[in-house]
Amino acid sequence: MAPANLIDGRAIARQIQGELVQRIAALKAAGVQPGLAFVRVGEDAASKVYVGRKEKTCAELGIFSETHVLPEATSEAELLAMLARLNVDARLHGVLVQAPLPPQIRSAVIYATVRPEKDVDGFHPVNVGKLMLGDPTGFHPCTPAGIRELLVRAEVKLSGAEVVVLGRGNIVGKPMAAMLCQKERHANATVTICHSGTRDIRAHCRRAEILIAAMGVAEFVKADMVKPGAVVVDVGVNRVSDAAAKGGSRLVGDVDFAGVQPIAGKITPNPGGVGPMTIAMLMQNTVRAAEIAAR
C-alpha cells in the first residue's frame, strides 16, 4: 500500500485533464481544434521520451499535434526559419521547442522567437515579465505551474508559508519563487531561493514548511535537512549508475526519498509526482491559447 503522505501527481494530472475535456469539446463545437507543435533537435534519449509522452496525452485529449525532428547539426538559422513557419500556422495554438538544444543553438534566442501567444512553455521574455509583474494574461512555465497546482489540490496552505526553493534555474527555480511570492490567492508565501553559492543550505532547508528541490543533484536532500512535517516536492530527474538495474543505471530525484518520506508531512513520489503535472499544465496552456485565439 502507498504511504499515506504521498502527493499523487498522476491522479491530480488526470483530474486536470478531465476538466480540459469539456473545454476542448466546447472549442470543437465552435469549429476550433487546439493544436500544438513539438520541435526536437537531435536524438537526446530523454527528449524523445518526454515528447512521446506529450504526444500521447494530446492524442488522448483530442488536441491536434505534430512533431518536427531536426538533425543534431541543424543551425540556429534553420531552426529559426522553421519557427517562423510555425508561428504563422493557424492550425497551431502552441509551439514547444524541447530542451536541451545542441551547443550551436542559443536557447534564449529560440525562446524569444516563438510568438508570446503561442509560447505554451512560458519561456518568452514577455511571458517571463508578466509572471514577475503578476500579470495573469501570460503563460506560466509548466513545471512550476504544475507544482503550485499540486500543492493547492493537496490542500497545502501557501499563504504565509515558509518556502525554500533549491535551484535558481530559469525553467523551475526562479519562476517557482516568482509565482509563490505574488500577492494573490494560492501564493503569498515567504520564499527563499538556495543555490550553489548559499552558505549552510541545511539550515535554510530545516526552516522550510515547504521544500521544493530543483537542483539537479541526485538525492541531495537528506533526512537531516528536512523539518519534521514539512511538505517536500522533488523536481529532479537524475541518472545514476546501478549495476543491478536494467541498462546499468536508474533514475532518481533530488530527494533521498527513502530517508525523507518517513519524516515529511507530505511528499511527491519520483516518478509519479511533478512529471505528470508538467504535461497536464502544458495541455492546459494549449487549450487556453486556443480559447484566446478563438475569441
C-alpha positions as YAML, in Angstrom:
chain: A
units: angstrom
residues:
- id: 1
  name: MET
  ca: [0.00, 0.00, 0.00]
- id: 2
  name: ALA
  ca: [1.25, 3.51, -0.85]
- id: 3
  name: PRO
  ca: [2.32, 5.67, 2.11]
- id: 4
  name: ALA
  ca: [-0.49, 7.97, 3.30]
- id: 5
  name: ASN
  ca: [1.63, 11.12, 2.93]
- id: 6
  name: LEU
  ca: [2.27, 10.74, -0.82]
- id: 7
  name: ILE
  ca: [1.01, 13.51, -3.13]
- id: 8
  name: ASP
  ca: [-0.18, 11.57, -6.19]
- id: 9
  name: GLY
  ca: [0.78, 13.68, -9.21]
- id: 10
  name: ARG
  ca: [-0.67, 11.16, -11.65]
- id: 11
  name: ALA
  ca: [-4.13, 11.31, -10.05]
- id: 12
  name: ILE
  ca: [-4.14, 15.12, -9.89]
- id: 13
  name: ALA
  ca: [-2.95, 15.35, -13.52]
- id: 14
  name: ARG
  ca: [-5.81, 13.06, -14.58]
- id: 15
  name: GLN
  ca: [-8.22, 15.34, -12.73]
- id: 16
  name: ILE
  ca: [-6.94, 18.41, -14.61]
- id: 17
  name: GLN
  ca: [-7.08, 16.60, -17.95]
- id: 18
  name: GLY
  ca: [-10.67, 15.59, -17.17]
- id: 19
  name: GLU
  ca: [-11.53, 19.26, -16.69]
- id: 20
  name: LEU
  ca: [-9.90, 20.08, -20.05]
- id: 21
  name: VAL
  ca: [-12.09, 17.57, -21.94]
- id: 22
  name: GLN
  ca: [-15.15, 19.84, -21.62]
- id: 23
  name: ARG
  ca: [-13.21, 22.93, -22.70]
- id: 24
  name: ILE
  ca: [-11.83, 21.08, -25.75]
- id: 25
  name: ALA
  ca: [-15.35, 19.87, -26.64]
- id: 26
  name: ALA
  ca: [-16.64, 23.48, -26.45]
- id: 27
  name: LEU
  ca: [-13.83, 24.65, -28.75]
- id: 28
  name: LYS
  ca: [-14.55, 21.87, -31.25]
- id: 29
  name: ALA
  ca: [-18.25, 22.76, -31.22]
- id: 30
  name: ALA
  ca: [-17.16, 26.26, -32.24]
- id: 31
  name: GLY
  ca: [-15.03, 24.80, -35.08]
- id: 32
  name: VAL
  ca: [-11.66, 25.05, -33.31]
- id: 33
  name: GLN
  ca: [-9.33, 22.13, -32.54]
- id: 34
  name: PRO
  ca: [-6.47, 23.05, -30.21]
- id: 35
  name: GLY
  ca: [-3.15, 22.47, -31.98]
- id: 36
  name: LEU
  ca: [0.38, 22.01, -30.61]
- id: 37
  name: ALA
  ca: [3.72, 21.65, -32.45]
- id: 38
  name: PHE
  ca: [6.74, 19.94, -30.91]
- id: 39
  name: VAL
  ca: [10.23, 20.65, -32.23]
- id: 40
  name: ARG
  ca: [13.09, 18.37, -31.24]
- id: 41
  name: VAL
  ca: [16.70, 18.90, -32.36]
- id: 42
  name: GLY
  ca: [18.95, 15.84, -32.23]
- id: 43
  name: GLU
  ca: [18.40, 12.42, -30.69]
- id: 44
  name: ASP
  ca: [18.63, 13.07, -26.94]
- id: 45
  name: ALA
  ca: [17.12, 9.96, -25.35]
- id: 46
  name: ALA
  ca: [15.26, 11.80, -22.56]
- id: 47
  name: SER
  ca: [13.85, 14.35, -25.04]
- id: 48
  name: LYS
  ca: [12.42, 11.53, -27.16]
- id: 49
  name: VAL
  ca: [10.66, 10.08, -24.11]
- id: 50
  name: TYR
  ca: [9.29, 13.47, -22.97]
- id: 51
  name: VAL
  ca: [7.96, 14.43, -26.41]
- id: 52
  name: GLY
  ca: [6.45, 10.94, -26.79]
- id: 53
  name: ARG
  ca: [4.51, 11.35, -23.53]
- id: 54
  name: LYS
  ca: [3.27, 14.78, -24.57]
- id: 55
  name: GLU
  ca: [2.14, 13.45, -27.99]
- id: 56
  name: LYS
  ca: [0.29, 10.59, -26.29]
- id: 57
  name: THR
  ca: [-1.55, 12.98, -23.93]
- id: 58
  name: CYS
  ca: [-2.52, 15.23, -26.87]
- id: 59
  name: ALA
  ca: [-3.99, 12.21, -28.67]
- id: 60
  name: GLU
  ca: [-5.95, 11.14, -25.56]
- id: 61
  name: LEU
  ca: [-7.45, 14.62, -25.13]
- id: 62
  name: GLY
  ca: [-8.19, 15.33, -28.79]
- id: 63
  name: ILE
  ca: [-5.53, 18.03, -29.20]
- id: 64
  name: PHE
  ca: [-4.01, 18.07, -32.70]
- id: 65
  name: SER
  ca: [-0.22, 17.71, -32.52]
- id: 66
  name: GLU
  ca: [2.68, 17.44, -34.94]
- id: 67
  name: THR
  ca: [6.34, 16.76, -34.22]
- id: 68
  name: HIS
  ca: [9.29, 18.12, -36.18]
- id: 69
  name: VAL
  ca: [12.62, 16.33, -35.64]
- id: 70
  name: LEU
  ca: [15.72, 18.14, -36.89]
- id: 71
  name: PRO
  ca: [19.25, 16.67, -37.07]
- id: 72
  name: GLU
  ca: [21.80, 17.41, -34.33]
- id: 73
  name: ALA
  ca: [23.83, 19.54, -36.79]
- id: 74
  name: THR
  ca: [20.90, 21.90, -37.52]
- id: 75
  name: SER
  ca: [22.00, 25.55, -37.50]
- id: 76
  name: GLU
  ca: [20.32, 28.24, -35.43]
- id: 77
  name: ALA
  ca: [19.18, 29.93, -38.67]
- id: 78
  name: GLU
  ca: [17.49, 26.71, -39.86]
- id: 79
  name: LEU
  ca: [15.61, 26.32, -36.57]
- id: 80
  name: LEU
  ca: [14.56, 30.00, -36.66]
- id: 81
  name: ALA
  ca: [13.23, 29.51, -40.19]
- id: 82
  name: MET
  ca: [11.11, 26.57, -39.02]
- id: 83
  name: LEU
  ca: [9.76, 28.59, -36.08]
- id: 84
  name: ALA
  ca: [8.83, 31.43, -38.44]
- id: 85
  name: ARG
  ca: [6.61, 28.96, -40.33]
- id: 86
  name: LEU
  ca: [5.05, 27.50, -37.17]
- id: 87
  name: ASN
  ca: [4.40, 30.99, -35.75]
- id: 88
  name: VAL
  ca: [2.04, 31.78, -38.66]
- id: 89
  name: ASP
  ca: [0.38, 28.34, -38.95]
- id: 90
  name: ALA
  ca: [-3.25, 28.96, -37.96]
- id: 91
  name: ARG
  ca: [-3.75, 25.28, -37.00]
- id: 92
  name: LEU
  ca: [-1.24, 25.66, -34.17]
- id: 93
  name: HIS
  ca: [-2.02, 27.43, -30.89]
- id: 94
  name: GLY
  ca: [1.17, 26.30, -29.15]
- id: 95
  name: VAL
  ca: [4.78, 25.77, -30.24]
- id: 96
  name: LEU
  ca: [7.19, 23.91, -27.94]
- id: 97
  name: VAL
  ca: [10.92, 23.58, -28.58]
- id: 98
  name: GLN
  ca: [12.18, 20.68, -26.47]
- id: 99
  name: ALA
  ca: [15.29, 21.30, -24.37]
- id: 100
  name: PRO
  ca: [18.18, 20.62, -24.40]
- id: 101
  name: LEU
  ca: [19.34, 22.19, -27.66]
- id: 102
  name: PRO
  ca: [22.75, 21.45, -29.24]
- id: 103
  name: PRO
  ca: [25.55, 23.93, -28.41]
- id: 104
  name: GLN
  ca: [25.42, 25.80, -31.74]
- id: 105
  name: ILE
  ca: [21.87, 26.97, -30.96]
- id: 106
  name: ARG
  ca: [21.28, 29.65, -28.32]
- id: 107
  name: SER
  ca: [18.19, 28.67, -26.33]
- id: 108
  name: ALA
  ca: [17.50, 32.30, -25.29]
- id: 109
  name: VAL
  ca: [17.25, 33.31, -28.97]
- id: 110
  name: ILE
  ca: [14.90, 30.40, -29.71]
- id: 111
  name: TYR
  ca: [12.60, 31.05, -26.74]
- id: 112
  name: ALA
  ca: [12.34, 34.72, -27.72]
- id: 113
  name: THR
  ca: [11.35, 33.77, -31.28]
- id: 114
  name: VAL
  ca: [8.22, 31.71, -30.52]
- id: 115
  name: ARG
  ca: [5.33, 34.20, -30.52]
- id: 116
  name: PRO
  ca: [4.28, 35.01, -26.92]
- id: 117
  name: GLU
  ca: [0.68, 33.95, -27.62]
- id: 118
  name: LYS
  ca: [1.94, 30.52, -28.79]
- id: 119
  name: ASP
  ca: [4.58, 30.21, -26.07]
- id: 120
  name: VAL
  ca: [2.79, 27.50, -24.06]
- id: 121
  name: ASP
  ca: [6.11, 26.70, -22.33]
- id: 122
  name: GLY
  ca: [6.12, 30.18, -20.72]
- id: 123
  name: PHE
  ca: [9.75, 30.95, -21.66]
- id: 124
  name: HIS
  ca: [9.33, 34.04, -23.90]
- id: 125
  name: PRO
  ca: [10.66, 37.23, -22.22]
- id: 126
  name: VAL
  ca: [7.15, 38.74, -22.45]
- id: 127
  name: ASN
  ca: [5.62, 35.83, -20.52]
- id: 128
  name: VAL
  ca: [8.51, 35.80, -18.03]
- id: 129
  name: GLY
  ca: [7.97, 39.53, -17.47]
- id: 130
  name: LYS
  ca: [4.22, 39.06, -16.99]
- id: 131
  name: LEU
  ca: [4.90, 36.36, -14.39]
- id: 132
  name: MET
  ca: [7.24, 38.67, -12.46]
- id: 133
  name: LEU
  ca: [4.70, 41.52, -12.60]
- id: 134
  name: GLY
  ca: [1.79, 39.31, -11.50]
- id: 135
  name: ASP
  ca: [0.01, 39.85, -14.84]
- id: 136
  name: PRO
  ca: [-2.33, 36.84, -15.29]
- id: 137
  name: THR
  ca: [-2.59, 37.23, -19.10]
- id: 138
  name: GLY
  ca: [0.75, 35.49, -19.74]
- id: 139
  name: PHE
  ca: [1.57, 31.77, -19.84]
- id: 140
  name: HIS
  ca: [3.29, 30.31, -16.79]
- id: 141
  name: PRO
  ca: [6.09, 27.73, -17.24]
- id: 142
  name: CYS
  ca: [4.58, 24.26, -16.96]
- id: 143
  name: THR
  ca: [6.67, 22.69, -14.20]
- id: 144
  name: PRO
  ca: [6.35, 25.45, -11.57]
- id: 145
  name: ALA
  ca: [2.67, 25.94, -12.52]
- id: 146
  name: GLY
  ca: [2.19, 22.20, -12.05]
- id: 147
  name: ILE
  ca: [3.90, 22.26, -8.65]
- id: 148
  name: ARG
  ca: [1.65, 25.06, -7.44]
- id: 149
  name: GLU
  ca: [-1.44, 23.19, -8.69]
- id: 150
  name: LEU
  ca: [-0.18, 20.04, -6.96]
- id: 151
  name: LEU
  ca: [0.18, 21.91, -3.66]
- id: 152
  name: VAL
  ca: [-3.21, 23.61, -3.98]
- id: 153
  name: ARG
  ca: [-5.07, 20.37, -4.77]
- id: 154
  name: ALA
  ca: [-3.21, 18.54, -1.99]
- id: 155
  name: GLU
  ca: [-4.62, 21.24, 0.34]
- id: 156
  name: VAL
  ca: [-1.22, 22.63, 1.32]
- id: 157
  name: LYS
  ca: [-1.59, 26.15, 2.74]
- id: 158
  name: LEU
  ca: [0.63, 28.53, 0.75]
- id: 159
  name: SER
  ca: [-0.30, 31.93, 2.20]
- id: 160
  name: GLY
  ca: [2.31, 32.91, 4.77]
- id: 161
  name: ALA
  ca: [4.17, 29.61, 4.37]
- id: 162
  name: GLU
  ca: [7.95, 29.47, 4.66]
- id: 163
  name: VAL
  ca: [9.07, 28.04, 1.29]
- id: 164
  name: VAL
  ca: [12.62, 27.10, 0.29]
- id: 165
  name: VAL
  ca: [13.36, 26.51, -3.41]
- id: 166
  name: LEU
  ca: [16.59, 24.65, -4.10]
- id: 167
  name: GLY
  ca: [17.85, 25.77, -7.51]
- id: 168
  name: ARG
  ca: [17.81, 29.08, -9.40]
- id: 169
  name: GLY
  ca: [17.25, 27.82, -12.95]
- id: 170
  name: ASN
  ca: [15.08, 29.71, -15.44]
- id: 171
  name: ILE
  ca: [12.80, 26.69, -16.01]
- id: 172
  name: VAL
  ca: [11.86, 25.86, -12.39]
- id: 173
  name: GLY
  ca: [13.65, 27.72, -9.59]
- id: 174
  name: LYS
  ca: [13.24, 31.38, -10.50]
- id: 175
  name: PRO
  ca: [9.67, 31.17, -11.89]
- id: 176
  name: MET
  ca: [8.61, 29.00, -8.92]
- id: 177
  name: ALA
  ca: [9.79, 31.66, -6.48]
- id: 178
  name: ALA
  ca: [8.14, 34.44, -8.51]
- id: 179
  name: MET
  ca: [4.85, 32.54, -8.60]
- id: 180
  name: LEU
  ca: [4.67, 31.74, -4.88]
- id: 181
  name: CYS
  ca: [5.58, 35.21, -3.58]
- id: 182
  name: GLN
  ca: [2.87, 37.08, -5.57]
- id: 183
  name: LYS
  ca: [0.24, 38.91, -3.55]
- id: 184
  name: GLU
  ca: [-2.60, 36.71, -4.78]
- id: 185
  name: ARG
  ca: [-4.65, 33.62, -3.98]
- id: 186
  name: HIS
  ca: [-2.67, 30.36, -3.80]
- id: 187
  name: ALA
  ca: [0.56, 32.29, -3.29]
- id: 188
  name: ASN
  ca: [1.62, 34.97, -0.75]
- id: 189
  name: ALA
  ca: [4.38, 32.74, 0.63]
- id: 190
  name: THR
  ca: [7.75, 33.80, 2.03]
- id: 191
  name: VAL
  ca: [10.25, 32.34, -0.43]
- id: 192
  name: THR
  ca: [14.00, 31.71, -0.10]
- id: 193
  name: ILE
  ca: [16.00, 30.58, -3.15]
- id: 194
  name: CYS
  ca: [19.07, 28.48, -2.34]
- id: 195
  name: HIS
  ca: [21.79, 27.58, -4.85]
- id: 196
  name: SER
  ca: [25.44, 26.51, -5.14]
- id: 197
  name: GLY
  ca: [26.58, 29.81, -3.58]
- id: 198
  name: THR
  ca: [24.34, 29.53, -0.50]
- id: 199
  name: ARG
  ca: [26.06, 29.21, 2.88]
- id: 200
  name: ASP
  ca: [24.64, 26.48, 5.14]
- id: 201
  name: ILE
  ca: [21.87, 25.20, 2.85]
- id: 202
  name: ARG
  ca: [20.90, 22.69, 5.55]
- id: 203
  name: ALA
  ca: [19.88, 25.50, 7.95]
- id: 204
  name: HIS
  ca: [17.66, 27.10, 5.30]
- id: 205
  name: CYS
  ca: [16.06, 23.75, 4.45]
- id: 206
  name: ARG
  ca: [15.37, 22.92, 8.12]
- id: 207
  name: ARG
  ca: [13.33, 26.13, 8.37]
- id: 208
  name: ALA
  ca: [11.09, 25.32, 5.39]
- id: 209
  name: GLU
  ca: [7.47, 24.31, 5.77]
- id: 210
  name: ILE
  ca: [7.51, 23.61, 2.01]
- id: 211
  name: LEU
  ca: [10.77, 22.43, 0.40]
- id: 212
  name: ILE
  ca: [10.99, 22.32, -3.41]
- id: 213
  name: ALA
  ca: [14.11, 20.55, -4.70]
- id: 214
  name: ALA
  ca: [15.07, 21.51, -8.27]
- id: 215
  name: MET
  ca: [18.87, 21.48, -8.26]
- id: 216
  name: GLY
  ca: [19.57, 18.50, -10.49]
- id: 217
  name: VAL
  ca: [21.75, 16.78, -7.89]
- id: 218
  name: ALA
  ca: [20.91, 13.14, -7.20]
- id: 219
  name: GLU
  ca: [19.40, 12.56, -3.74]
- id: 220
  name: PHE
  ca: [20.83, 15.84, -2.41]
- id: 221
  name: VAL
  ca: [18.11, 16.38, 0.20]
- id: 222
  name: LYS
  ca: [18.72, 14.05, 3.17]
- id: 223
  name: ALA
  ca: [16.50, 13.41, 6.19]
- id: 224
  name: ASP
  ca: [18.54, 15.69, 8.47]
- id: 225
  name: MET
  ca: [17.84, 18.64, 6.12]
- id: 226
  name: VAL
  ca: [14.06, 18.39, 6.43]
- id: 227
  name: LYS
  ca: [11.87, 19.87, 9.15]
- id: 228
  name: PRO
  ca: [9.57, 17.12, 10.51]
- id: 229
  name: GLY
  ca: [6.12, 17.51, 8.96]
- id: 230
  name: ALA
  ca: [7.35, 19.64, 6.04]
- id: 231
  name: VAL
  ca: [5.91, 19.27, 2.54]
- id: 232
  name: VAL
  ca: [8.65, 18.07, 0.16]
- id: 233
  name: VAL
  ca: [8.41, 18.41, -3.64]
- id: 234
  name: ASP
  ca: [11.03, 16.55, -5.69]
- id: 235
  name: VAL
  ca: [11.56, 18.00, -9.18]
- id: 236
  name: GLY
  ca: [14.87, 16.32, -10.02]
- id: 237
  name: VAL
  ca: [15.48, 13.72, -12.71]
- id: 238
  name: ASN
  ca: [19.00, 12.30, -12.39]
- id: 239
  name: ARG
  ca: [20.51, 9.17, -13.91]
- id: 240
  name: VAL
  ca: [22.82, 7.27, -11.53]
- id: 241
  name: SER
  ca: [24.88, 4.13, -12.07]
- id: 242
  name: ASP
  ca: [23.39, 0.94, -10.67]
- id: 243
  name: ALA
  ca: [24.89, -2.40, -11.68]
- id: 244
  name: ALA
  ca: [21.72, -4.18, -10.53]
- id: 245
  name: ALA
  ca: [19.41, -2.07, -12.72]
- id: 246
  name: LYS
  ca: [18.47, -2.80, -16.32]
- id: 247
  name: GLY
  ca: [20.93, -0.98, -18.57]
- id: 248
  name: GLY
  ca: [23.30, -0.34, -15.64]
- id: 249
  name: SER
  ca: [21.61, 2.85, -14.43]
- id: 250
  name: ARG
  ca: [18.39, 4.14, -12.87]
- id: 251
  name: LEU
  ca: [16.61, 7.47, -12.40]
- id: 252
  name: VAL
  ca: [16.45, 9.17, -9.02]
- id: 253
  name: GLY
  ca: [15.21, 12.55, -7.82]
- id: 254
  name: ASP
  ca: [16.90, 15.36, -5.89]
- id: 255
  name: VAL
  ca: [15.46, 13.95, -2.64]
- id: 256
  name: ASP
  ca: [16.63, 10.83, -0.80]
- id: 257
  name: PHE
  ca: [13.06, 9.52, -0.81]
- id: 258
  name: ALA
  ca: [13.61, 6.51, 1.47]
- id: 259
  name: GLY
  ca: [15.19, 8.68, 4.15]
- id: 260
  name: VAL
  ca: [12.92, 11.73, 3.87]
- id: 261
  name: GLN
  ca: [9.49, 10.14, 3.34]
- id: 262
  name: PRO
  ca: [9.04, 8.91, 6.95]
- id: 263
  name: ILE
  ca: [9.53, 12.43, 8.41]
- id: 264
  name: ALA
  ca: [7.79, 14.53, 5.74]
- id: 265
  name: GLY
  ca: [4.21, 15.69, 6.29]
- id: 266
  name: LYS
  ca: [3.58, 15.23, 2.56]
- id: 267
  name: ILE
  ca: [5.96, 14.28, -0.24]
- id: 268
  name: THR
  ca: [5.83, 13.79, -4.01]
- id: 269
  name: PRO
  ca: [6.97, 10.43, -5.34]
- id: 270
  name: ASN
  ca: [9.51, 10.43, -8.16]
- id: 271
  name: PRO
  ca: [8.41, 9.32, -10.72]
- id: 272
  name: GLY
  ca: [4.67, 9.99, -10.43]
- id: 273
  name: GLY
  ca: [4.81, 13.40, -8.77]
- id: 274
  name: VAL
  ca: [5.83, 16.53, -10.68]
- id: 275
  name: GLY
  ca: [6.33, 14.93, -14.15]
- id: 276
  name: PRO
  ca: [2.66, 14.20, -14.97]
- id: 277
  name: MET
  ca: [1.72, 17.69, -13.71]
- id: 278
  name: THR
  ca: [4.13, 19.35, -16.15]
- id: 279
  name: ILE
  ca: [2.36, 17.66, -19.06]
- id: 280
  name: ALA
  ca: [-1.11, 18.48, -17.65]
- id: 281
  name: MET
  ca: [-0.19, 22.19, -17.42]
- id: 282
  name: LEU
  ca: [1.18, 22.15, -20.99]
- id: 283
  name: MET
  ca: [-2.19, 20.82, -22.15]
- id: 284
  name: GLN
  ca: [-3.98, 23.47, -20.08]
- id: 285
  name: ASN
  ca: [-1.82, 26.26, -21.57]
- id: 286
  name: THR
  ca: [-2.51, 24.94, -25.10]
- id: 287
  name: VAL
  ca: [-6.28, 24.84, -24.54]
- id: 288
  name: ARG
  ca: [-6.16, 28.35, -23.10]
- id: 289
  name: ALA
  ca: [-4.13, 29.58, -26.10]
- id: 290
  name: ALA
  ca: [-6.80, 28.11, -28.42]
- id: 291
  name: GLU
  ca: [-9.59, 29.77, -26.40]
- id: 292
  name: ILE
  ca: [-7.82, 33.16, -26.62]
- id: 293
  name: ALA
  ca: [-7.25, 32.75, -30.39]
- id: 294
  name: ALA
  ca: [-10.93, 31.79, -30.89]
- id: 295
  name: ARG
  ca: [-12.24, 34.99, -29.29]
...
